[in-house]
Amino acid sequence: MQDNSQSSMPGRLFPAQSGLSEGPVAILLSLYNGATYLSEQLASLEGQTHTNWVLYWRDDGSTDTTLTLMQRFSQKLGTRCILVTPHNGRHLGVTASYSKLLAAVPPHVPVAFCDQDDVWLPDKLARGLKALAALPATHAALYCARQTLTDKNLTPLGLSPRLPASTSFLAALTQNIATGCTIMLSPAACDLLKKAMPASPHILHDWWAYLLVAGAGGNILTDNHPVLLYRQHGQNAVGAPARFLQRAMGALRRGPSLFMDIFRANTLYLLSRQTLLTPENQESLHTIHKGLRHGWHGVAARFSLLREMEQLRRHEKLEQLVFRLWFLLG
């Protein structure tokens, strides 16, 4: 098992390739008490049709046998399995843990986020790399896809919501459509996120990545072909209910205050890193920030924003109705 907590790795692990679709991929795996399902996920990594990958992993303070399972897997893979920061019992949380993993990836390498309890379909990496390879290497891009939702025994429950063909930075402010376990990032997108460190503490790593890539004018590539089995169980960091009614009821229970607290926090975080965003998106953020005052004056300002900024919306009509209500009242 190799231990390396630095931001660059020896070049021999990532030899030069003729193209992104054939080249190496850094898979990032954060672990926390995942022993129950981890072995199936690791087996699915080994079953990928794109075999040129290196696994970067860290344990976020597990108290079960997760660490033992990963140490065995690391011994099996040798230099293709990189431990980032040795286990010290500290629990940082999902976003901070993935930030440490991302910081350890060398330049010019695409990244795939990986959860501990899913099962990847064999062509997952290949599909994402093919999509990213269609764009210039210098362009920031984020790929995300649908999932087949399953119960804890991998019995299919249905598909995750259909992804829009296109999106925008303003739409990204209203909701996250990029499920972390499906995300792949171009090398330029990885560089962008590293410049934006530390990651936002208010949201998970997937929404953070989506917001920054969209805000910087990068491409958001959506794939409506399911690429993995997304296991739903009581310990999910974030679940993905298959039916809209379940999602809508969850939003209603959370209420407008929590949503607007996150919206305001995201706005302030992005304003603190506005030099990474396009001039147009910087201007939009400043305009939105002026409308986030509390009281009736804030409600009137937000009502005007919804009229003026047509792209400040969610992709589904019913979800858009909930967003407009929360945005006005929060």
N, C-alpha and C positions, 0 to 999 in steps of 0.2 A: 504494500500500500504506500502510495506516495503522498507526502504531506507538503502542501504548498499554499501559503496564504497571500502570496504576492499578486500583483496585477498583471504579471506577464509570465508566460511559461516557455520552456525550452522549445525552440523552433522545430525540433525533430518530431514533436507531437503533432504539429500542424504543417506538413510539407506543402509546398506550393502546388496548386491545382490549376488545370486549364480553365475551369469554370465553376461558378458557385454551385450548380446543381450536382457536380461530382465531388466537390471539395468537402473539407471537414466541417463538422457541426459541433458546437459546445452545448451539451445538454445540462441544464441546471436543475438540480434536485435538492430541495430543502426537506428535511425529515423531522417529524415530531410524533413520537409514539405511534408509528405506522406499521408495526410488525405484523399486524393481522393480515394486511393485503399487499405488503411490499414485494414479496417474492414473485407474485403474478405480474406486477408492473416491471420488475427487473427482467423477467423472462421476455416480456413484450419488447423491451429495448433490444435485447439480443436477437429478436426475430424481425428487426427492421430490414427492408430491402436495401435501404441506404445504410451501409455498414461503416462508413467513414465518420465515426463520431467519438468524442471523448466526454466522459461523464464527470462533471464537477458537482460535488455534493458536500453538504454540511449537516450535522445533526444539531437541532435547535433545543437541546436539553431533554432528550427522551429519557423516560424512566422504565421503558419496557425493553424488549430484546432487539429493537431497531438497530442499534449500533453494532451488535454482534452479527446480524444479517448482512449489514453493509460492509463490515470488515471482511467477511468471507467473500462477498462479491468483488471487493477491491483486490483481494489476493488472486482471484480468478482472472481479472482483467488486467492486472499489472498497471503499466503506465497509462492505460486508457481510462483509469479511474483516479480522479484527483480529489483528495480531501482538502477542503478549504476551511481553515481554522479548526484545530483539534477540539474534540468534545470537552467542554468545561462545565456543563450543567446549567449554563445560562440559557434562558428562553427569551429570544429577541422579538419574536413575532414574525409573521409571514413576510411582510414587506421588507423589513430590515434584514431578514435572512437572505432573501433573494437579491437584495442590494449587495451584500457581501459576495455572493456567488458571481454576480455580474461584474463586479470590480476585478475579479480574478481572471476573467477571460481576456486573452491577448487580442491585439488589434486584428482587423481584417477577417474576423471569423463570425459567421452567423450563429445565432443562439436560439435554442428551443427551451421554453419553460416546461417543467415536468412536475406533476403531482405524485405523491407516494402511493395513492390508492386506486389509480385508473389502470386500464389496459389499453395500450396503443395498438391500433390496427397496423398491419405490416407496412403499408405505404405512407404512414403519417409523415415521416421526415421527407420522403421523396416528393410528396405533393407540395409541401411547404417550400422546399428548396426550388422546385420547378417554378412556382409562382414568383418567388423572390428573384430568381435568375433572369426573369423577363425584363427587369428594370436595371438601369445603370448602377454599377457597383457603388458609386458615390452618393446614391439617393437613399434617404432614410425610408424604410418600409416596414410595416407590421402586417404579418399574415395571421389570420385566425379562422377557425372553422367550426362547424356544427359538431355535436356529439350525439351518440346514442346513449340515452339515459338508462341506467339499469338499477336494480335493487342491489343489496349487499352481496348477493350470490351471482351477480352478473346476468340476471334475467331481464331482458329488455322491457322498458316501460314506455318508450317512445323517443322522439327526437327532441333536441333542444330547439328553441325558437329559430325560425328562418332568419338568416342574416341579410341585411340590405345590400344591394349591389354597390351602393356608394354611400358615403357619409361625409361629415364635415367636422371642423373643430367645434363649432357651436353646438352641434348635436352631441359631440363627445362630452361636453360640459353637463348635459342633461342626464346621461346614462352611459353605462359601460356595456358595449356589445362584444368585447373581446374577452372570451373566457381564457383565463391564464394557462390552463393545461393544454390549450391548442395553439398558443401564440408562438410564432417564430419571428425573429428580428434580423433584419439585414445588418451587416457590419456597421454601416453608417448610422443606423438606428441605435445600435449598441453604444457607439461613440457619443451620440446625442444624450442618451440616458446617463452615461458616466459624467458628462459635463453638468448634468442637472442634479447630481448627488449633493446632499442626501435626498433620498426619495421622500415623497410626501408621507407624513405619519398618519394622515387622515383617511387614506384609502389603500386598497390592496395593490400589489405590484402590477397587476394586469391593467387596471384603469389608469394608473400612473403612466404606464408605457403608452397606452392608447392616447391619452391626453397630450403627451409631449410630442409624439410622432405626428399626430394630426395638427397640433399647434405650430410645429416647425415646417408645415407644408409638405410633410411626407405622405406616402401612399398607404392607405389602409386596404389591404387585400382580403376580401371575404370569400370563403369557400363553403358552399352549402352541402358539400359531401361530408358525411360524418367521418372523423379520423380516429376516434377512440371510443372506448366504453367508459362512460362517466358514472362511476359508482356513487349512488346516493345512500348515505347511512348517517347515523346520529352524530358522527365525529367530523363531518365535512366542515372545512373552513368556511366555504360558501356553497350552498346547495343550488340546484337549478331545476325548480319545478317545471314540469313539462307543459302544464296548461296555463293559459293566460289568467284564468280566474284565481289560481293559487298565487301567482305573482302579484296580481292587483290587490288581493286581500292582504298580502304581506305589506304592500306599500301603504295601504290604508291603516293598518295597525301601527306602522312606524310613524305616520303622521308627517305634517309639513315641516315641523321645527327641525327634526333630525336631518331631513333632506337639505334644507336651506343652510343648516350649520355646515354640512359637507360642501355644499355649493360655494358658500362664502370662503371656506378654508381653501378649496381648490383654486378659486379666483386669486386669493392672496398669494398662494404658493406660486402660481404661474406668473403673476406680476413680478415676483421677486426673481424670476428667471426669464424675464421677457425678452432679453437679448437673444435667446435661443429660438424665439418665435418669429413668424413672418410679421412685417409691419402692419398688414391688415388685421391679423389676429391680435397684435398688441393693442391696436386702436379699439377693437371690439371689447377686449378685456377692460380697458379703461372706461369705456362707455357703460359696460355692465356693472363695474364696481361702483360707479356713481349712483346706480339704481338699486343698490343693496342696502339702502338706509332702512331703519326700522320706522314703524308708524305709518300713518296714512299717506304721507308724502312718498314713502318708499313704495307703497302699493301702487300709487298713481304712476310712479316712475317705471316700475316693473311692467305695468300694463302697457305703457308706451313701448318698452323694449320688446315685448311680445309682438306688437304690431309692426315695429320697424325691422326686427331681426327675424326673418322668416325661417332661417335655418336653426334658430334656437328652439329646437323641438325634438321630440322622440319620434321613432320611426313608425310605431304602430298607433293608430288613431285613438284607441282607448287609453293606451299608455300616455299619449300626448295630452289627453284630457286630464289625467291625474297630474301630470307634470305642470300644466298651466295653473291648476288649482293650487298645488303646493307652492309654486313659484310666486303666486300672488299673495298667498296667506302667510307664508313662512317668514 
